[in-house]
Amino acid sequence: MTNSDRLRGCGTAIVTPFLDNDTIDEAALRRLIEYQIEGGIDFLVACGTTGESVTMTDVEQTHVIATTVNVAAGRVPVVAGAGGYNTREVIEKIHRYTSLGADAILSVTPYYNKPTQEGLFQHFRAIAEVSRLPIILYNVPGRTGCNLEPSTVARLAEFERIVGIKEASGNIAQIAEIASIVDSSFRIFSGDDGLILPVAALGGIGVISVASNLLPREVTALTHLCVEGHLVEARKLNRHLLPIFKAMFIESNPIPIKAALAMVGLVAESYRLPLTPLSEANRARLKAVLNDAGIIASLASAA
């Protein structure tokens, strides 16, 4: 089984730690990757939305991908984020990350220029025709301003290199439609931690998670329970984790998850503009949720 065949279960959309001088904190990144692998995560996603990739230079993105591949050392697959509004630049990134040893590509729909469904199809077609790596589509209309519709997903699923989708529209009816019109081998990942259970019920095979940065073991356990159909146990664990999932989005991602990671000593709470630190009111809310779940005490003592 190749690493790309192992793309199922829980994948962490890993944050990019920064130092106070705005440079990448490589030591913290390496620690966080090890923390994910030790926590049993199934795969890693570097330079996605949660990794603040849009504020990083090409050199920095390449460094983060290379570091992630190096530290993972084949223990888990590494998916490299390579999306954007310029098709030619996306293709260049894919070639670069292929040479670094990434196992797959996560490619978000073009943002800002708002392509039509035909434009989205042609964009991903151009990528699929040149990529040597499997591609996971990433649909997150709340951030990109365009929605990858089920009929377009079905057309794209015909390409050998396009193997799945991270669906973060939050639209369960849309996800159900996708599941009903694509081949069963096409991999559907929940793009929302709070929807792991219903997406799995529709045929999804996992999640690309924000909360697993903090709780890799717990989110991986939930994902496996859901995908394997152990619904009684899954519902019980989901009820326990749901307040945490919700707290991760009290402000724009990745602000809350970085604040939570800082609370337990895993990374420094440092962002790049235009992102700013969590407001004091929301910081108190987040801390209360984590304290209620016993997370700060347990993780801080282990860090």
C-alpha positions as CSV (number, residue, x, y, z in Angstrom):
1,M,0.0,0.0,0.0
2,T,1.4,3.4,-1.0
3,N,1.2,6.4,1.2
4,S,-1.5,8.0,-1.0
5,D,-3.6,4.8,-0.6
6,R,-3.6,5.6,3.2
7,L,-5.4,8.9,2.7
8,R,-8.4,8.1,4.9
9,G,-9.4,8.7,8.5
10,C,-8.3,11.8,10.3
11,G,-5.9,14.3,8.7
12,T,-4.6,17.3,10.7
13,A,-4.6,20.6,8.8
14,I,-1.5,21.6,10.7
15,V,-0.9,25.2,11.9
16,T,2.3,27.0,11.0
17,P,4.0,28.2,14.2
18,F,5.6,31.6,14.0
19,L,8.1,33.4,16.3
20,D,7.5,36.9,17.6
21,N,9.8,38.2,14.8
22,D,7.3,36.8,12.3
23,T,9.6,34.0,11.1
24,I,8.6,30.3,11.0
25,D,9.3,28.5,14.3
26,E,10.8,25.4,12.9
27,A,11.4,23.8,16.3
28,A,7.8,24.2,17.2
29,L,6.6,22.9,13.9
30,R,8.7,19.8,14.3
31,R,7.4,19.2,17.8
32,L,3.8,19.6,16.6
33,I,4.3,17.1,13.8
34,E,5.7,14.6,16.3
35,Y,2.8,15.3,18.6
36,Q,0.4,14.5,15.8
37,I,2.1,11.3,14.8
38,E,2.4,10.2,18.4
39,G,-1.4,10.9,18.8
40,G,-2.2,8.4,16.0
41,I,-3.2,10.8,13.3
42,D,-3.7,9.2,9.9
43,F,-2.1,11.9,7.7
44,L,-0.9,15.5,7.8
45,V,-2.0,18.5,5.6
46,A,0.6,21.3,5.5
47,C,0.1,24.8,4.1
48,G,-3.7,24.8,4.1
49,T,-6.0,27.4,5.4
50,T,-5.2,26.5,9.0
51,G,-1.5,26.8,8.1
52,E,-1.9,30.5,7.1
53,S,-0.4,29.7,3.7
54,V,-1.8,32.8,2.0
55,T,0.5,35.0,4.1
56,M,3.6,32.9,3.4
57,T,6.1,33.3,0.6
58,D,6.8,30.5,-1.9
59,V,10.1,29.9,-0.2
60,E,8.4,29.6,3.2
61,Q,5.7,27.3,1.9
62,T,8.3,25.1,0.3
63,H,10.2,25.0,3.6
64,V,7.2,24.0,5.6
65,I,6.3,21.2,3.1
66,A,9.9,20.0,3.1
67,T,10.1,20.0,6.9
68,T,6.8,18.1,7.2
69,V,7.9,15.5,4.8
70,N,11.3,15.2,6.5
71,V,9.8,14.8,10.0
72,A,7.0,12.5,9.0
73,A,9.6,10.3,7.3
74,G,7.0,8.1,5.7
75,R,5.2,7.3,9.0
76,V,2.1,9.1,7.8
77,P,1.2,10.5,4.4
78,V,1.8,14.2,3.8
79,V,-0.7,16.3,1.8
80,A,0.6,19.6,0.5
81,G,-1.7,22.6,0.1
82,A,-1.4,23.9,-3.4
83,G,-4.3,26.1,-4.5
84,G,-5.0,29.6,-5.6
85,Y,-6.5,31.9,-8.2
86,N,-3.7,31.5,-10.8
87,T,-3.8,28.1,-12.5
88,R,-0.2,28.3,-13.8
89,E,1.1,29.1,-10.3
90,V,-0.8,26.2,-8.8
91,I,0.7,23.8,-11.3
92,E,4.2,25.2,-10.5
93,K,3.6,24.5,-6.8
94,I,2.4,21.0,-7.5
95,H,5.6,20.2,-9.4
96,R,7.7,21.7,-6.6
97,Y,5.9,19.7,-3.8
98,T,6.1,16.6,-5.9
99,S,9.9,16.9,-6.0
100,L,9.9,17.4,-2.2
101,G,8.3,14.0,-1.6
102,A,4.7,15.0,-0.8
103,D,2.2,12.2,-1.1
104,A,-0.8,14.1,-2.4
105,I,-2.1,17.6,-3.1
106,L,-5.0,19.5,-1.5
107,S,-6.2,22.2,-3.9
108,V,-8.7,24.8,-2.9
109,T,-11.1,26.4,-5.5
110,P,-9.8,29.7,-6.9
111,Y,-10.8,32.6,-4.8
112,Y,-11.4,36.3,-5.6
113,N,-11.8,35.9,-9.3
114,K,-15.1,33.9,-8.9
115,P,-14.9,31.5,-11.9
116,T,-18.0,29.8,-13.3
117,Q,-18.5,26.1,-12.9
118,E,-16.9,25.6,-16.3
119,G,-14.0,27.7,-15.2
120,L,-13.6,25.6,-12.1
121,F,-13.8,22.5,-14.2
122,Q,-11.1,23.7,-16.6
123,H,-8.9,24.9,-13.7
124,F,-8.8,21.5,-12.0
125,R,-8.7,19.7,-15.3
126,A,-5.5,21.6,-16.2
127,I,-4.0,20.6,-12.8
128,A,-5.1,17.0,-13.1
129,E,-3.6,16.5,-16.5
130,V,-0.1,17.4,-15.4
131,S,0.0,16.3,-11.7
132,R,1.9,13.1,-10.8
133,L,0.3,13.2,-7.4
134,P,-3.3,12.4,-6.4
135,I,-5.4,15.6,-5.9
136,I,-8.0,16.2,-3.2
137,L,-10.4,19.1,-4.2
138,Y,-11.1,21.6,-1.5
139,N,-14.5,23.3,-1.5
140,V,-14.9,26.1,1.1
141,P,-17.3,28.7,-0.4
142,G,-17.5,30.7,2.8
143,R,-13.8,31.7,2.2
144,T,-13.5,31.6,-1.6
145,G,-16.7,33.1,-2.8
146,C,-17.5,30.2,-5.1
147,N,-19.1,26.8,-4.6
148,L,-17.9,23.6,-6.4
149,E,-21.3,22.2,-7.3
150,P,-22.0,18.4,-7.2
151,S,-22.3,18.1,-11.0
152,T,-18.9,19.7,-11.4
153,V,-17.4,17.4,-8.7
154,A,-18.8,14.4,-10.6
155,R,-17.2,15.6,-13.8
156,L,-13.8,16.1,-12.1
157,A,-14.0,12.7,-10.4
158,E,-13.6,11.1,-13.8
159,F,-9.9,12.2,-13.8
160,E,-7.6,9.6,-12.5
161,R,-5.6,12.0,-10.4
162,I,-8.6,13.6,-8.7
163,V,-9.3,11.1,-5.9
164,G,-11.5,13.0,-3.5
165,I,-12.8,16.2,-2.0
166,K,-12.6,18.1,1.3
167,E,-16.1,19.4,1.6
168,A,-16.3,22.4,3.9
169,S,-19.5,24.0,2.5
170,G,-21.4,22.9,5.6
171,N,-24.2,21.9,3.3
172,I,-25.2,18.3,4.2
173,A,-27.7,18.1,1.3
174,Q,-24.9,19.0,-1.1
175,I,-22.5,16.5,0.4
176,A,-25.3,13.8,0.2
177,E,-25.7,14.6,-3.5
178,I,-22.0,14.3,-4.2
179,A,-22.0,11.0,-2.5
180,S,-24.9,9.8,-4.6
181,I,-23.4,10.7,-8.0
182,V,-19.7,9.8,-7.7
183,D,-18.1,6.3,-7.6
184,S,-17.7,4.8,-4.2
185,S,-13.9,4.9,-4.6
186,F,-14.1,8.8,-4.6
187,R,-13.0,9.9,-1.1
188,I,-15.2,12.4,0.7
189,F,-13.6,14.2,3.7
190,S,-15.5,16.4,6.0
191,G,-14.0,19.8,6.1
192,D,-15.8,20.6,9.4
193,D,-15.0,18.8,12.7
194,G,-18.6,19.1,13.8
195,L,-19.8,17.2,10.7
196,I,-17.6,14.1,10.9
197,L,-20.5,11.9,12.0
198,P,-23.1,12.9,9.4
199,V,-20.6,13.0,6.5
200,A,-19.4,9.5,7.5
201,A,-23.0,8.3,7.5
202,L,-23.3,9.5,3.9
203,G,-20.2,7.6,2.9
204,G,-17.4,9.9,3.8
205,I,-14.1,8.3,4.8
206,G,-12.7,10.9,7.1
207,V,-12.0,14.5,8.0
208,I,-9.4,17.1,7.5
209,S,-9.4,18.6,10.9
210,V,-8.6,21.8,12.8
211,A,-9.2,20.5,16.3
212,S,-6.9,17.5,15.9
213,N,-4.0,20.0,16.1
214,L,-4.9,20.0,19.8
215,L,-6.5,16.6,20.2
216,P,-5.1,14.2,17.6
217,R,-5.9,11.1,19.6
218,E,-9.5,12.0,20.4
219,V,-10.4,13.3,16.9
220,T,-8.8,10.3,15.3
221,A,-10.8,8.0,17.6
222,L,-14.0,9.8,16.7
223,T,-13.3,9.6,13.0
224,H,-12.6,5.9,13.1
225,L,-15.7,5.2,15.1
226,C,-17.8,7.1,12.6
227,V,-16.3,5.6,9.5
228,E,-16.5,2.1,10.9
229,G,-20.1,2.5,11.9
230,H,-19.8,2.3,15.7
231,L,-22.6,4.8,16.1
232,V,-23.4,4.5,19.8
233,E,-19.8,5.1,20.8
234,A,-19.4,7.8,18.1
235,R,-22.3,9.8,19.2
236,K,-21.1,9.7,22.8
237,L,-17.6,10.9,21.9
238,N,-19.1,13.5,19.5
239,R,-21.2,15.0,22.3
240,H,-18.0,15.3,24.4
241,L,-16.0,17.0,21.6
242,L,-18.7,19.2,20.1
243,P,-18.2,22.2,22.4
244,I,-14.5,22.1,21.5
245,F,-15.2,21.9,17.8
246,K,-17.5,24.9,18.1
247,A,-15.0,26.9,20.2
248,M,-12.4,26.5,17.4
249,F,-14.5,28.8,15.2
250,I,-15.5,31.5,17.7
251,E,-13.2,33.7,15.5
252,S,-11.7,33.1,12.1
253,N,-9.6,29.9,11.8
254,P,-6.8,29.5,12.8
255,I,-7.0,32.2,15.5
256,P,-8.8,30.0,18.2
257,I,-6.7,26.8,17.5
258,K,-3.5,28.7,17.8
259,A,-4.7,30.3,21.0
260,A,-5.6,26.9,22.4
261,L,-2.3,25.4,21.4
262,A,-0.5,28.3,23.2
263,M,-2.6,27.7,26.3
264,V,-1.1,24.2,26.6
265,G,2.4,25.2,25.6
266,L,2.6,23.6,22.2
267,V,3.2,26.7,20.1
268,A,3.5,30.5,20.6
269,E,0.4,32.5,19.9
270,S,1.8,34.4,16.9
271,Y,-0.1,35.3,13.8
272,R,0.5,37.2,10.6
273,L,-1.6,40.1,9.6
274,P,-4.3,40.5,8.8
275,L,-5.0,37.9,11.5
276,T,-4.8,39.2,15.0
277,P,-4.9,37.6,18.5
278,L,-8.1,36.3,19.9
279,S,-10.2,38.9,21.7
280,E,-10.2,38.8,25.5
281,A,-13.9,38.0,25.6
282,N,-13.4,35.0,23.3
283,R,-10.2,34.0,25.0
284,A,-12.1,33.6,28.2
285,R,-14.8,31.6,26.5
286,L,-12.2,29.3,24.8
287,K,-10.4,28.8,28.1
288,A,-13.6,27.9,29.9
289,V,-14.5,25.3,27.3
290,L,-11.0,23.7,27.5
291,N,-11.0,23.8,31.3
292,D,-14.4,22.2,31.4
293,A,-13.1,19.4,29.2
294,G,-10.0,19.1,31.4
295,I,-7.8,19.7,28.4
296,I,-5.6,22.5,29.7
297,A,-4.6,20.7,32.8
298,S,-3.9,17.4,31.1
299,L,-2.0,18.7,28.1
300,A,-0.1,21.5,29.9
301,S,1.3,18.9,32.3
302,A,2.4,16.7,29.4
303,A,3.9,19.4,27.3
